[in-house]
C-alpha cells in the first residue's frame, strides 16, 4: 500500500468507508470487462410502429375523456356541483319554536304543546358503501321495529325526489324506543333524534269542529280555528348553520335566525257551556234515535260565539300522532265520526223558526197590524185552475181560531203565515220577493263571515232560481203554493244554524245584525294583548224597534202558553220559537228551537236542531231547557260566591 494512502479514508455520500483495496479490485473488474468486449454495453429491444401508435391513441383517448369530464364538471354542471358541495359543507338545523295556544273566555286552556321526540333522516346522508349502508338501516329498522327493506325504499325515494333537509322516520317516539335510539345514535350516521312538539287538545271530540287540528307533516292548521288563524298561531323556528370539514366533522355553528313563538288566542267561547250543550245534545240524539244534530250559542250584544257543537264529531288528537292509511280509512267510514261542521255548512229547511222574521217583515211593510186577527180554521185552500174539483189544501197542525200576530207566533199558526206571506183573494201578502228581501236583511242565504273555514251561503229561493234550477217546464213555474211553503220555512229553503242564530241575535238586541265571531283577542307569550277582534255590525236599523218588540212579545208568549211552554220552568224569563221542518224521509222531521234569555236583557241566543226525528218525539226543546237551566243556575252560584268573597 502506498504510504501516502496509509490511514486514509474516503467519505461517500452514503456515509460508508471505502477501503483502498476495494478501489483496486474495481479496476481489475473493469479491465476484465474490456478484454471480453462487454464494457458499457446495454440490451435494447425496439418497439414496433403499430404498438407505438396504439399507445398514442390510448393516451389521446384518455386525455379527451379527462378533458370532456373537466368540461362537464366545470362548465355544464359547475353551478349544480358547486351547490351540492356547499350543501355538504353547510348543514342547517331548525331550533324548535312553539305554536300559539287557545283559551276560552275564562282563560281555560283548550290547546297545549307537549314535548315529543322524532327520529329523522338527513337528506342524502347515508354512507355510499353498500355494506355500511345496509348495516345502518338494519340497526335502525331493528330498533323502531320496521321492515328494513321498506325503510331502505322509503329513504331511497326521499333521496331521489326531495330537496327537504330531513325526513321524519318516526314521530312521537315512545319512551322505550327513545332510550334505545339515544344509546345507539352514534352508530347510526345520517339519523338523529330531534325534539318536537305535539299538539294536544282538551276534550278532543267536544271542541274538534271549533278548534280544528294541524297537519302531522307540515304542522299547519287544517280545520277550524287552527286553519283560519294559521298566520296568528304559527311559530317561526330558528335556524342554526353548521359548517363541516371534508370528513363531516363540525367546524363552527352560526345562528341564522332566532325562533319566534306564535301568538295565542282568547275566544268568546264558554268551555263549560260547550261541554254541557254537547252532553245534552248527544243525550237527545241517542234518546230519539236521530241521525245527528247541531247547536250554537252566541252573545246577541257582540256576536261572540259562546258554544258551537256539531254531532257526530271527531277526535282531533288523532292527527297529532302517526296514523296509518288503514286507520284513517276506518275513521272515514265510521258513521259515529264526522268531519262535517253542521253549524256552518249544513243547509236545512227551518220550519216555523222562520215565522218571527216573516212577522217582522209583515209589520214593517204594513201587511197587517199587531192586533189585527185572522180566522185560522186549520187549513187554507187554493183553487186548481186545471182541476176545479181538486183544490190544493195547505194544512195547519191544529185549529187556532181568531189569531193575531202575537198568538200566531206563540202557537205557531201556519194559516196566519200562509196569508201574511202569500195572501189570498182580497188579502195581499208579502209575496216571495219581499219575503226574500227581509230574510236577506236578517242575513239568511249569505255567509256571515264567521272566523272559521267551510261556511256555506245557504239558499233563499225565488222564481228566477226555480226557473234556472229545474229542467221540466212545468217545474220551473213558481206557484202560490211555493210562497205558502216559503212563509213557514218549508219548500226549497236551506239555511245554516249559524245564520238562524245571528238573525235571532238581531231580534233579541233590538235590530243589530252582528257578524258571528269566535276569537276575541290575540296574546303574545307574556299574555299581553297584541290584537283585539272587535264586534262587527253587519247592518242595523233595518227593522223598526217597535216592530221587533212585538215579535219578541210573541216569542215570550210561546213560553208562557204556547209551543215552548216547557221552558217556563227556567229560573229566568226567556223567549223562544220552535220549528218542525218536514223532510223527504216519511214520518220524520227536523226538530228546531231558538231561544234568547233573559227576556228583558238578553245575553245568550241558543239555536238547536236535531235531524231526522221520528214523528211524535220531542228532541230540541229538552236540550235547550236543560242547558239553560244549568247555565243560569251556574251564573247564580258564581254571583253568590262573589258576594261571600266580599
C-alpha positions as CSV (number, residue, x, y, z in Angstrom):
1,X,0.0,0.0,0.0
2,X,1.2,3.5,-0.9
3,X,2.5,5.1,2.2
4,X,0.6,8.2,1.2
5,X,-2.7,6.3,1.4
6,X,-2.0,4.6,4.6
7,X,-4.6,5.5,7.2
8,X,-6.6,7.5,4.7
9,X,-10.4,7.1,4.2
10,X,-12.7,8.4,1.5
11,X,-16.1,9.9,2.7
12,X,-19.0,8.8,0.4
13,X,-22.5,10.3,0.1
14,X,-23.8,7.1,1.7
15,X,-21.7,7.8,4.7
16,X,-19.8,4.5,4.2
17,X,-15.9,4.0,4.3
18,X,-14.2,2.7,1.0
19,X,-11.0,0.8,1.7
20,X,-8.1,1.3,-0.9
21,X,-8.1,-2.3,-1.8
22,X,-11.7,-2.0,-3.0
23,X,-10.7,0.6,-5.5
24,X,-8.0,-1.8,-7.0
25,X,-10.5,-4.7,-7.2
26,X,-12.9,-2.5,-9.1
27,X,-10.2,-1.6,-11.6
28,X,-9.4,-5.2,-12.2
29,X,-13.1,-6.0,-13.0
30,X,-13.3,-3.1,-15.4
31,X,-10.1,-4.3,-17.2
32,X,-11.6,-7.8,-17.5
33,X,-14.8,-6.4,-19.0
34,X,-12.8,-4.6,-21.6
35,X,-11.0,-7.8,-22.6
36,X,-14.3,-9.6,-23.0
37,X,-15.8,-6.7,-25.1
38,X,-18.8,-6.1,-22.8
39,X,-17.8,-2.8,-21.4
40,X,-20.8,-0.3,-21.1
41,X,-22.9,-2.4,-23.4
42,X,-26.8,-2.5,-23.0
43,X,-29.5,-4.8,-24.2
44,X,-32.2,-2.8,-26.2
45,X,-35.5,-4.0,-27.9
46,X,-37.1,-1.5,-30.3
47,X,-41.0,-1.1,-30.2
48,X,-42.9,-1.6,-33.4
49,X,-44.6,1.4,-35.1
50,X,-48.0,-0.2,-34.6
51,X,-47.6,-0.6,-30.9
52,X,-46.4,3.0,-30.6
53,X,-49.4,4.2,-32.5
54,X,-51.8,2.2,-30.3
55,X,-50.2,3.7,-27.1
56,X,-50.5,7.1,-28.6
57,X,-54.2,6.6,-29.4
58,X,-55.0,5.3,-25.9
59,X,-53.2,8.3,-24.4
60,X,-55.1,10.7,-26.6
61,X,-58.4,9.0,-25.8
62,X,-57.7,9.3,-22.0
63,X,-56.8,12.9,-22.4
64,X,-60.0,13.6,-24.4
65,X,-62.1,11.8,-21.7
66,X,-60.4,13.8,-19.0
67,X,-61.0,17.0,-20.9
68,X,-64.7,16.1,-21.5
69,X,-65.2,15.4,-17.8
70,X,-63.5,18.5,-16.8
71,X,-65.7,20.5,-19.2
72,X,-68.8,18.8,-17.8
73,X,-67.9,19.4,-14.2
74,X,-66.6,22.9,-14.7
75,X,-68.9,24.3,-17.3
76,X,-72.1,22.2,-17.7
77,X,-72.6,21.1,-14.1
78,X,-70.4,23.7,-12.5
79,X,-73.1,25.6,-10.6
80,X,-75.1,22.4,-9.6
81,X,-72.0,20.6,-8.3
82,X,-70.8,23.8,-6.5
83,X,-74.2,24.0,-4.8
84,X,-74.0,20.3,-3.8
85,X,-70.5,20.8,-2.4
86,X,-71.7,23.8,-0.5
87,X,-74.7,21.7,0.8
88,X,-72.3,19.0,2.0
89,X,-70.2,21.7,3.6
90,X,-73.1,23.5,5.3
91,X,-75.9,21.9,7.3
92,X,-79.0,23.8,8.5
93,X,-80.9,22.8,11.6
94,X,-84.1,24.1,13.0
95,X,-84.5,25.4,16.5
96,X,-87.9,24.4,17.7
97,X,-90.4,27.2,18.5
98,X,-93.9,26.7,20.0
99,X,-97.2,27.3,18.3
100,X,-99.7,29.6,20.0
101,X,-102.3,28.1,22.3
102,X,-106.0,28.7,22.6
103,X,-108.0,29.8,25.6
104,X,-111.7,30.2,26.3
105,X,-113.1,33.5,27.6
106,X,-112.2,32.5,31.2
107,X,-108.6,31.7,30.1
108,X,-109.2,27.9,30.4
109,X,-106.5,26.5,28.1
110,X,-108.1,24.3,25.4
111,X,-104.9,23.5,23.4
112,X,-101.4,22.8,24.6
113,X,-98.0,21.9,23.2
114,X,-96.4,18.7,24.6
115,X,-92.7,17.8,24.2
116,X,-92.1,14.9,21.9
117,X,-89.2,13.3,20.0
118,X,-88.9,12.3,16.4
119,X,-86.4,10.1,14.6
120,X,-85.3,12.0,11.5
121,X,-83.1,11.1,8.5
122,X,-81.0,13.8,6.9
123,X,-81.3,14.1,3.1
124,X,-78.6,12.1,1.2
125,X,-76.5,11.5,4.3
126,X,-76.3,7.7,4.3
127,X,-72.9,6.1,3.6
128,X,-72.2,5.3,-0.1
129,X,-70.6,2.0,0.9
130,X,-73.4,-0.6,0.4
131,X,-72.4,-2.8,3.3
132,X,-72.2,0.2,5.7
133,X,-75.5,1.5,4.4
134,X,-77.3,-1.8,4.8
135,X,-75.8,-2.3,8.3
136,X,-77.0,1.1,9.4
137,X,-80.5,0.6,8.0
138,X,-80.7,-2.8,9.6
139,X,-79.9,-1.3,13.1
140,X,-82.5,1.4,12.7
141,X,-85.1,-1.0,11.5
142,X,-84.5,-3.3,14.4
143,X,-84.9,-0.5,17.0
144,X,-88.0,1.0,15.5
145,X,-89.5,-2.4,14.6
146,X,-89.9,-1.7,10.9
147,X,-89.1,-3.8,7.9
148,X,-85.5,-3.0,6.7
149,X,-86.4,-3.3,3.0
150,X,-89.3,-0.9,3.4
151,X,-87.2,1.6,5.3
152,X,-84.5,1.4,2.6
153,X,-87.0,2.0,-0.1
154,X,-88.6,4.9,1.7
155,X,-85.2,6.6,2.2
156,X,-84.2,5.9,-1.4
157,X,-87.3,7.6,-2.8
158,X,-86.8,10.5,-0.4
159,X,-83.1,10.9,-1.5
160,X,-84.1,10.8,-5.2
161,X,-87.1,13.1,-5.1
162,X,-86.9,15.5,-2.2
163,X,-84.9,18.7,-1.5
164,X,-86.1,18.9,2.1
165,X,-83.5,18.9,4.9
166,X,-84.8,15.8,6.6
167,X,-87.4,13.1,6.6
168,X,-89.3,12.2,9.7
169,X,-88.9,8.4,10.1
170,X,-90.8,8.0,13.4
171,X,-92.9,10.7,15.0
172,X,-93.6,10.9,18.7
173,X,-91.3,8.1,19.7
174,X,-92.3,6.1,22.7
175,X,-90.1,6.2,25.8
176,X,-88.5,2.7,25.4
177,X,-87.6,3.3,21.8
178,X,-86.2,6.7,22.6
179,X,-83.8,5.2,25.2
180,X,-82.5,2.6,22.6
181,X,-82.1,5.3,19.9
182,X,-80.2,7.6,22.2
183,X,-77.9,4.8,23.2
184,X,-77.2,3.8,19.6
185,X,-77.4,7.1,17.7
186,X,-73.6,7.4,17.4
187,X,-73.7,4.2,15.4
188,X,-76.4,5.4,13.1
189,X,-74.8,8.0,10.7
190,X,-77.4,10.0,8.9
191,X,-80.0,9.7,11.6
192,X,-80.8,11.9,14.6
193,X,-83.3,12.1,17.4
194,X,-84.9,15.5,17.1
195,X,-87.0,17.2,19.8
196,X,-90.5,18.2,18.6
197,X,-93.9,19.4,19.8
198,X,-97.1,17.5,19.8
199,X,-100.4,19.4,19.7
200,X,-102.8,18.2,22.4
201,X,-106.5,19.1,22.6
202,X,-108.6,19.1,25.7
203,X,-111.8,17.0,25.3
204,X,-111.0,16.5,21.6
205,X,-114.4,15.3,20.3
206,X,-116.2,18.1,22.1
207,X,-114.2,21.0,20.7
208,X,-112.9,19.5,17.4
209,X,-115.2,21.2,14.9
210,X,-114.4,24.5,16.5
211,X,-110.7,24.2,17.2
212,X,-109.8,22.0,14.2
213,X,-106.3,20.4,14.1
214,X,-102.9,20.8,12.5
215,X,-101.3,18.6,9.8
216,X,-98.9,15.9,11.0
217,X,-96.3,16.6,8.4
218,X,-96.3,20.3,7.9
219,X,-97.7,21.5,11.3
220,X,-100.1,23.8,9.6
221,X,-103.8,24.3,10.6
222,X,-106.1,22.1,8.6
223,X,-109.6,22.9,10.0
224,X,-111.4,25.2,12.5
225,X,-109.5,28.0,14.3
226,X,-106.2,26.2,13.7
227,X,-106.7,26.8,9.9
228,X,-108.4,30.2,10.0
229,X,-105.8,31.8,12.4
230,X,-102.8,30.0,11.0
231,X,-100.8,33.2,10.5
232,X,-101.5,34.3,14.0
233,X,-100.8,30.9,15.7
234,X,-97.9,29.6,13.7
235,X,-94.4,29.6,15.1
236,X,-91.3,30.6,13.2
237,X,-88.5,28.1,14.1
238,X,-84.9,29.4,14.4
239,X,-82.2,28.2,12.0
240,X,-78.6,27.2,13.0
241,X,-76.0,26.8,10.3
242,X,-73.3,24.2,10.9
243,X,-70.1,24.2,8.8
244,X,-68.3,20.9,8.4
245,X,-64.9,19.7,7.1
246,X,-64.4,17.2,4.3
247,X,-64.8,14.3,6.8
248,X,-68.1,15.7,8.0
249,X,-66.9,16.9,11.4
250,X,-68.4,20.2,12.6
251,X,-66.1,23.2,12.5
252,X,-68.4,26.0,13.6
253,X,-72.0,26.9,14.2
254,X,-73.8,30.2,13.4
255,X,-77.3,31.3,14.4
256,X,-79.1,32.4,11.2
257,X,-82.4,33.3,12.8
258,X,-83.9,33.1,16.3
259,X,-87.1,31.1,17.0
260,X,-90.3,33.1,17.3
261,X,-93.3,31.5,19.1
262,X,-96.8,32.0,17.7
263,X,-99.4,34.2,19.3
264,X,-102.2,32.7,21.4
265,X,-106.0,33.2,21.0
266,X,-108.6,34.1,23.6
267,X,-112.1,33.2,22.5
268,X,-115.6,34.3,23.3
269,X,-116.3,30.6,23.9
270,X,-117.5,29.4,27.3
271,X,-115.9,26.0,27.6
272,X,-118.2,24.7,30.3
273,X,-121.3,25.7,28.2
274,X,-119.8,23.9,25.2
275,X,-119.4,20.8,27.3
276,X,-122.9,21.0,28.7
277,X,-124.5,21.7,25.3
278,X,-122.6,18.8,23.7
279,X,-123.7,16.5,26.5
280,X,-127.4,17.3,26.3
281,X,-127.5,17.2,22.5
282,X,-125.9,13.8,22.4
283,X,-128.3,12.5,25.0
284,X,-131.3,13.8,23.0
285,X,-129.9,12.3,19.7
286,X,-129.5,8.9,21.3
287,X,-132.9,9.1,23.1
288,X,-134.9,9.7,19.9
289,X,-132.7,7.7,17.6
290,X,-131.8,10.7,15.5
291,X,-129.2,10.9,12.8
292,X,-127.3,13.9,14.3
293,X,-127.6,17.5,15.3
294,X,-126.1,20.9,15.9
295,X,-126.3,23.7,18.5
296,X,-124.8,27.2,18.6
297,X,-125.0,29.8,21.3
298,X,-123.9,33.4,20.8
299,X,-123.9,36.7,22.7
300,X,-126.5,39.0,21.0
301,X,-124.7,42.1,22.2
302,X,-121.4,41.2,20.5
303,X,-121.9,38.3,18.1
304,X,-119.4,36.3,20.1
305,X,-119.8,32.6,19.8
306,X,-120.3,31.1,23.3
307,X,-120.6,27.5,22.1
308,X,-120.6,25.6,18.8
309,X,-121.5,21.9,18.7
310,X,-121.8,19.6,15.8
311,X,-122.7,15.9,16.3
312,X,-121.2,13.4,15.3
313,X,-117.8,14.9,15.6
314,X,-114.2,13.5,15.7
315,X,-111.2,13.4,18.0
316,X,-108.7,16.0,16.7
317,X,-105.9,14.4,18.9
318,X,-105.8,11.6,16.4
319,X,-104.0,13.9,13.9
320,X,-101.3,14.8,16.4
321,X,-99.9,11.2,16.2
322,X,-98.7,9.0,13.5
323,X,-101.8,7.4,11.8
324,X,-101.7,4.8,9.1
325,X,-103.8,4.9,5.9
326,X,-105.9,1.9,7.0
327,X,-106.7,3.5,10.3
328,X,-107.7,6.7,8.6
329,X,-110.0,4.9,6.2
330,X,-111.7,3.3,9.2
331,X,-112.3,6.7,10.7
332,X,-113.7,8.0,7.4
333,X,-116.1,5.0,7.2
334,X,-117.3,5.2,10.8
335,X,-120.9,6.6,11.0
336,X,-120.2,7.9,14.5
337,X,-117.4,10.1,13.3
338,X,-117.9,13.2,11.1
339,X,-115.6,16.0,9.9
340,X,-118.7,17.9,8.6
341,X,-119.5,21.0,10.7
342,X,-123.3,21.2,10.6
343,X,-123.3,24.7,12.2
344,X,-121.7,26.4,9.2
345,X,-122.1,24.0,6.3
346,X,-125.5,22.2,6.6
347,X,-128.4,23.8,4.8
348,X,-131.8,22.9,6.4
349,X,-135.4,23.8,5.9
350,X,-136.1,25.8,9.1
351,X,-139.8,25.1,9.6
352,X,-141.6,27.6,11.9
353,X,-138.3,29.1,13.1
354,X,-138.8,31.4,10.1
355,X,-142.0,32.9,11.5
356,X,-140.6,35.7,13.7
357,X,-138.7,37.1,10.7
358,X,-141.8,36.9,8.4
359,X,-143.8,38.6,11.2
360,X,-141.2,41.4,11.4
361,X,-141.4,41.8,7.6
362,X,-145.2,41.9,7.6
363,X,-145.2,44.7,10.3
364,X,-142.5,46.6,8.5
365,X,-144.5,46.5,5.2
366,X,-147.8,47.2,6.9
367,X,-149.3,44.0,5.6
368,X,-151.0,43.6,8.9
369,X,-151.1,45.3,12.3
370,X,-150.1,43.5,15.5
371,X,-153.7,43.4,16.8
372,X,-155.5,42.5,13.6
373,X,-156.9,39.0,13.7
374,X,-157.2,36.2,11.1
375,X,-159.5,33.2,11.4
376,X,-157.4,30.1,11.4
377,X,-159.7,27.1,10.6
378,X,-156.9,24.6,10.4
379,X,-156.3,24.8,6.6
380,X,-156.2,27.1,3.6
381,X,-157.4,26.1,0.2
382,X,-156.1,27.3,-3.2
383,X,-158.2,26.6,-6.3
384,X,-156.7,24.5,-9.1
385,X,-157.4,26.1,-12.5
386,X,-156.9,22.8,-14.3
387,X,-158.9,20.6,-11.9
388,X,-161.5,22.7,-10.1
389,X,-162.7,19.7,-8.0
390,X,-159.2,19.2,-6.7
391,X,-158.0,22.3,-4.9
392,X,-154.6,22.5,-3.3
393,X,-155.0,22.3,0.5
394,X,-152.4,23.6,2.9
395,X,-152.9,22.3,6.5
396,X,-152.2,23.7,9.9
397,X,-151.2,21.5,12.8
398,X,-154.4,22.5,14.7
399,X,-157.3,24.9,14.6
400,X,-156.3,28.2,16.2
401,X,-159.5,30.3,15.8
402,X,-159.2,34.0,15.7
403,X,-155.5,34.8,15.8
404,X,-153.4,38.0,16.0
405,X,-149.7,38.2,15.4
406,X,-148.5,37.5,18.9
407,X,-150.8,34.5,19.2
408,X,-149.7,33.3,15.7
409,X,-146.1,33.3,17.0
410,X,-146.9,31.8,20.4
411,X,-149.0,28.9,18.9
412,X,-147.1,28.7,15.6
413,X,-150.2,29.2,13.4
414,X,-149.5,28.1,9.9
415,X,-152.6,29.6,8.3
416,X,-151.8,33.0,9.7
417,X,-148.4,33.0,8.0
418,X,-149.8,31.4,4.8
419,X,-151.9,34.5,4.4
420,X,-149.4,37.0,5.6
421,X,-146.7,35.6,3.3
422,X,-148.7,34.7,0.2
423,X,-152.1,36.4,0.6
424,X,-155.4,35.2,-0.8
425,X,-158.2,36.9,-2.8
426,X,-158.6,40.4,-1.4
427,X,-155.8,40.0,1.2
428,X,-152.4,41.0,-0.1
429,X,-149.5,39.1,1.4
430,X,-145.8,39.9,1.4
431,X,-145.1,37.9,-1.7
432,X,-141.9,35.9,-2.4
433,X,-139.7,38.9,-3.4
434,X,-140.4,40.8,-0.2
435,X,-140.0,37.7,2.0
436,X,-136.7,37.1,0.4
437,X,-135.7,40.8,0.9
438,X,-136.2,40.6,4.6
439,X,-134.7,37.2,5.1
440,X,-131.6,38.5,3.4
441,X,-131.6,41.6,5.6
442,X,-131.5,39.2,8.6
443,X,-128.6,37.5,7.0
444,X,-130.2,34.4,5.5
445,X,-128.7,33.0,2.3
446,X,-125.4,34.9,2.8
447,X,-122.2,33.9,4.5
448,X,-122.0,35.5,7.9
449,X,-118.2,35.8,7.7
450,X,-117.5,33.8,10.9
451,X,-113.9,33.2,11.6
452,X,-113.9,29.5,10.8
453,X,-113.5,27.8,7.4
454,X,-116.1,25.9,5.5
455,X,-119.1,28.2,5.8
456,X,-121.9,27.9,3.2
457,X,-124.2,30.6,1.8
458,X,-127.4,28.7,2.3
459,X,-130.4,29.1,-0.1
460,X,-133.2,31.6,-0.1
461,X,-135.2,30.7,-3.3
462,X,-137.2,32.9,-5.7
463,X,-138.9,32.4,-9.1
464,X,-135.7,33.1,-11.0
465,X,-133.8,30.4,-9.0
466,X,-136.6,27.9,-9.6
467,X,-136.7,28.6,-13.3
468,X,-132.9,28.1,-13.6
469,X,-132.8,25.1,-11.3
470,X,-135.4,22.8,-12.9
471,X,-135.4,21.3,-16.4
472,X,-139.1,20.4,-16.7
473,X,-141.0,23.4,-17.9
474,X,-143.9,22.7,-15.5
475,X,-141.5,22.5,-12.6
476,X,-139.9,25.9,-13.5
477,X,-143.0,27.8,-12.6
478,X,-143.2,29.5,-9.1
479,X,-146.7,28.9,-7.7
480,X,-148.7,30.4,-4.8
481,X,-148.1,27.1,-3.0
482,X,-144.4,27.7,-3.2
483,X,-144.9,31.1,-1.4
484,X,-147.1,29.5,1.2
485,X,-144.4,26.8,1.9
486,X,-141.7,29.5,1.9
487,X,-143.7,31.5,4.5
488,X,-143.5,28.7,7.0
489,X,-139.9,27.7,6.3
490,X,-140.6,24.7,4.0
491,X,-140.0,24.0,0.3
492,X,-136.7,24.9,-1.2
493,X,-135.3,26.9,1.6
494,X,-131.9,25.8,3.0
495,X,-130.4,27.8,5.9
496,X,-127.4,27.1,8.3
497,X,-128.0,27.1,12.0
498,X,-125.4,29.9,12.3
499,X,-127.5,32.2,10.1
500,X,-130.6,31.4,12.2
501,X,-128.6,32.2,15.4
502,X,-127.3,35.5,14.0
503,X,-130.8,36.6,12.9
504,X,-132.3,35.9,16.3
505,X,-129.5,37.8,17.8
506,X,-130.8,40.9,15.9
507,X,-134.3,40.2,17.2
508,X,-133.1,39.9,20.8
509,X,-130.9,43.1,20.8
510,X,-133.4,45.4,19.1
511,X,-132.1,45.4,15.5
512,X,-128.3,45.0,15.2
513,X,-127.1,42.1,13.0
514,X,-123.7,41.2,14.3
515,X,-121.1,39.2,12.5
516,X,-120.6,36.0,14.5
517,X,-117.0,35.7,15.8
518,X,-115.2,33.1,17.8
519,X,-111.8,34.8,18.6
520,X,-111.8,37.8,20.9
521,X,-108.1,38.6,21.3
522,X,-104.6,37.6,20.3
523,X,-101.9,37.4,23.1
524,X,-98.1,37.3,22.9
525,X,-96.0,34.9,25.0
526,X,-96.3,37.2,28.0
527,X,-100.1,37.2,27.7
528,X,-100.1,40.8,26.6
529,X,-102.9,41.7,24.1
530,X,-101.4,42.3,20.7
531,X,-104.7,42.3,18.7
532,X,-108.4,42.7,19.6
533,X,-111.1,41.4,17.3
534,X,-113.8,44.0,17.8
535,X,-117.5,43.2,17.3
536,X,-118.6,44.0,13.8
537,X,-122.2,45.1,13.0
538,X,-123.2,43.9,9.5
539,X,-126.3,46.1,9.4
540,X,-128.7,47.8,11.8
541,X,-132.0,49.8,11.9
542,X,-133.5,47.7,9.1
543,X,-136.5,46.9,11.2
544,X,-138.3,49.5,13.4
545,X,-137.5,48.7,17.1
546,X,-141.3,48.8,18.0
547,X,-141.9,46.0,15.4
548,X,-139.1,43.9,16.9
549,X,-140.6,44.4,20.3
550,X,-143.9,43.0,19.2
551,X,-142.1,40.0,17.7
552,X,-140.2,39.4,21.0
553,X,-143.6,39.6,22.9
554,X,-145.0,36.9,20.6
555,X,-141.9,34.7,21.3
556,X,-142.3,35.3,25.0
557,X,-146.0,34.2,24.8
558,X,-144.8,31.0,23.2
559,X,-143.1,30.2,26.5
560,X,-145.9,31.4,28.7
561,X,-148.7,29.4,27.0
562,X,-147.6,28.3,23.5
563,X,-145.4,25.8,21.8
564,X,-142.4,26.4,24.1
565,X,-144.2,26.2,27.4
566,X,-141.7,23.7,28.9
567,X,-139.2,26.5,29.1
568,X,-141.4,28.2,31.7
569,X,-139.6,26.1,34.4
570,X,-136.3,28.0,33.9
571,X,-135.1,30.3,36.7
572,X,-135.3,33.3,34.4
573,X,-137.7,34.6,31.8
574,X,-137.0,33.5,28.2
575,X,-138.5,33.9,24.7
576,X,-138.5,31.1,22.1
577,X,-139.7,29.8,18.8
578,X,-139.9,26.2,17.9
579,X,-139.8,24.6,14.4
580,X,-140.8,21.3,12.9
581,X,-139.4,21.1,9.4
582,X,-140.8,18.4,7.1
583,X,-138.2,16.4,5.2
584,X,-138.3,13.8,2.4
585,X,-138.0,10.9,4.9
586,X,-141.5,9.8,5.6
587,X,-142.7,10.2,9.2
588,X,-139.6,12.2,10.2
589,X,-138.7,15.8,10.6
590,X,-136.0,18.2,11.8
591,X,-136.7,19.5,15.3
592,X,-135.7,23.2,15.9
593,X,-135.8,25.6,18.7
594,X,-134.4,29.2,19.0
595,X,-134.2,30.8,22.4
596,X,-132.9,34.1,23.8
597,X,-132.5,34.9,27.5
598,X,-133.0,36.7,29.8
599,X,-136.1,38.1,28.1
600,X,-135.6,41.7,29.4
601,X,-131.8,41.9,28.9
602,X,-130.7,39.1,26.6
603,X,-127.2,37.8,27.0
604,X,-127.5,34.5,25.1
605,X,-129.2,33.2,22.0
606,X,-129.3,29.5,21.7
607,X,-130.3,27.6,18.5
608,X,-130.6,23.8,18.4
609,X,-131.5,21.4,15.6
610,X,-131.9,17.6,15.9
611,X,-132.0,15.8,12.5
612,X,-134.5,13.2,11.2
613,X,-136.6,12.9,14.4
614,X,-139.4,10.4,14.2
615,X,-142.8,12.0,14.3
616,X,-144.2,12.3,17.8
617,X,-140.8,12.8,19.5
618,X,-139.7,16.0,21.2
619,X,-135.9,16.5,20.6
620,X,-134.7,20.1,20.6
621,X,-136.7,21.7,23.4
622,X,-135.3,19.4,26.2
623,X,-131.8,20.2,25.1
624,X,-132.5,24.0,25.5
625,X,-134.3,23.6,28.8
626,X,-131.6,21.5,30.5
627,X,-128.7,23.6,29.1
628,X,-130.2,27.0,30.0
629,X,-131.3,25.7,33.4
630,X,-127.7,24.7,34.1
631,X,-126.3,27.9,32.6
632,X,-128.3,30.4,34.6
633,X,-128.0,28.3,37.8
634,X,-124.2,28.4,37.3
635,X,-124.4,32.2,37.0
636,X,-126.4,32.5,40.2
637,X,-123.9,30.2,42.1
638,X,-121.0,32.3,40.8
639,X,-122.6,35.6,41.9
640,X,-123.3,34.1,45.4
641,X,-119.7,33.0,45.6
642,X,-118.5,36.5,44.8
643,X,-120.9,38.0,47.4
644,X,-119.3,35.7,50.0
645,X,-115.8,36.8,49.0
646,X,-116.7,40.4,49.6
